[in-house]
């Protein structure tokens, strides 16, 4: 953390607002809606407000289409400019996802963290990029290169990850080790309609469970904000039915607020930083980490580790594969 971060005294409690929205075809209308909802959330008491992933447009990654690159904008573009103004006006922190045009031919799935003075406190670029049916993100997005970071704002030390990042415990851990007290996950996730009946409940339960696990393992709050509604790229497509159910989990993994499956909502939840300390005192997972034994986590898979283990066994036993005469 820089000196400003060290010197800034944070409140012990604040209220988050998750904007569970549906998204239409007109990108300017979507931006106006987001600005309006930030204002509504602030009037309801929200102090840290998070929008869904890629909120300014419908989820275009259902297809691979060059025209969709026209949706990209710079960090200084209209989306962040408008949200910075409304954040400053209402003295709130805003997490604003954006299809970032970094340079010609280089695009990211990003989020800007905007402080109460309208200043961009930091940028996160999505690190894990999926490539699944109707989620063709590798076609559009360059993997993030800013790493996992925490950003100090007026109300909290915020960690921001994005959607597919939700499934990776390493991402949550490294962000928390930078000082985050809450992990925000702007999200666009849903069911393929033809799979919903058979696989829908299990898919949602896995999604929520893994994030509750991040809250427990790291002793932090987790806030995931999703969109709602059925979005089709064309009439031949079945589309994606976004399952909503945005939620906030406390440091023990308990769900303290959850939205509906199909309605637009402003979901509010109080965050108590003293609870983080209490939980970590009783469940000291960070204290008991064996940081001397985790070097293997940087390997793609265990085959190299297994081979090294066999070599060690041979040295110790004096016989191939650890066998003895």
WOZI-V277930 format. One record per residue. PHI is phi as a letter, one per 30 degrees, with the letter a starting at -180 (none if undefined). NEAR is the number of other C-alpha atoms within 12 Angstrom. Layout:
PHI;NEAR + PHI;NEAR
This chain:
none;17 + d;11 + d;9 + e;14 + d;22 + d;14 + d;12 + d;16 + d;15 + c;21 + d;18 + d;19 + b;22 + a;29 + c;34 + c;44 + b;43 + c;51 + c;50 + d;44 + c;46 + c;40 + b;37 + c;27 + d;20 + c;16 + d;27 + d;20 + d;19 + d;26 + d;35 + d;23 + d;28 + d;42 + d;36 + d;24 + d;33 + d;44 + d;33 + d;26 + d;35 + d;34 + d;20 + d;22 + j;24 + d;33 + c;38 + b;45 + b;53 + b;56 + c;54 + d;51 + e;47 + h;46 + d;45 + d;39 + b;37 + d;38 + d;42 + d;38 + d;37 + d;32 + b;29 + c;22 + b;16 + e;14 + d;12 + d;25 + d;28 + d;19 + d;32 + d;34 + b;30 + d;27 + d;35 + c;21 + d;20 + d;25 + d;39 + d;40 + d;25 + d;30 + d;46 + d;35 + d;27 + d;34 + d;39 + d;27 + d;22 + c;30 + h;30 + c;40 + c;47 + b;58 + c;55 + c;54 + d;47 + a;43 + d;43 + d;40 + c;26 + d;25 + a;14 + d;13 + i;16 + b;22 + b;31 + b;40 + c;50 + b;45 + b;44 + c;46 + c;45 + c;43 + d;37 + d;30 + c;22 + i;29 + d;31 + d;29 + d;33 + l;32 + b;40 + c;41 + c;40 + e;42 + d;33 + c;30 + c;29 + d;27 + b;18 + b;17 + e;18 + i;29 + b;28 + d;19 + d;34 + d;27 + d;27 + c;34 + c;34 + d;26 + e;26 + d;27 + b;20 + c;20 + i;24 + c;33 + b;35 + b;35 + b;40 + d;36 + b;39 + e;33 + c;35 + a;41 + d;40 + c;46 + c;44 + b;56 + b;55 + b;47 + h;41 + e;33 + e;41 + e;39 + d;27 + c;24 + d;25 + d;23 + d;33 + d;44 + d;35 + d;25 + d;34 + d;36 + d;27 + d;26 + j;29 + d;36 + c;45 + b;51 + c;52 + c;54 + b;50 + d;47 + b;47 + b;48 + b;44 + a;36 + c;32 + d;27 + e;22 + d;15 + c;17 + e;20 + d;13 + d;13 + c;16 + e;23 + e;18 + d;15 + d;20 + d;25 + d;16 + d;16 + e;33 + d;36 + d;24 + d;25 + d;46 + d;34 + d;30 + d;42 + d;40 + d;33 + d;33 + c;43 + i;41 + b;47 + d;49 + b;51 + b;56 + c;55 + b;55 + c;50 + c;47 + b;36 + j;30 + c;30 + b;32 + b;25 + d;24 + a;15 + d;8 + d;8 + d;18 + d;21 + i;30 + b;34 + c;32 + d;38 + c;38 + h;39 + h;38 + e;49 + a;44 + b;40 + c;40 + d;40 + d;40 + c;31 + i;28 + d;25 + d;27 + c;24 + a;29 + b;30 + d;31 + d;23 + d;29 + b;21 + c;24 + d;28 + a;31 + c;41 + c;40 + c;35 + a;34 + d;30 + c;34 + c;27 + d;27 + d;22 + d;23 + e;33 + d;22 + d;17 + d;26 + d;25 + d;18 + d;17 + b;22 + d;19 + d;22 + d;23 + d;15 + c;15 + d;15 + c;10 + d;12 + d;9 + b;10 + c;12 + d;12 + d;17 + d;15 + d;12 + d;12 + d;10 + a;11 + d;14 + d;12 + d;15 + d;18 + d;15 + d;14 + d;15 + d;17 + d;20 + d;18 + d;17 + d;18 + d;17 + d;15 + d;15 + d;15 + i;15 + b;15 + e;15 + h;18 + i;16 + d;13 + b;11 + d;7
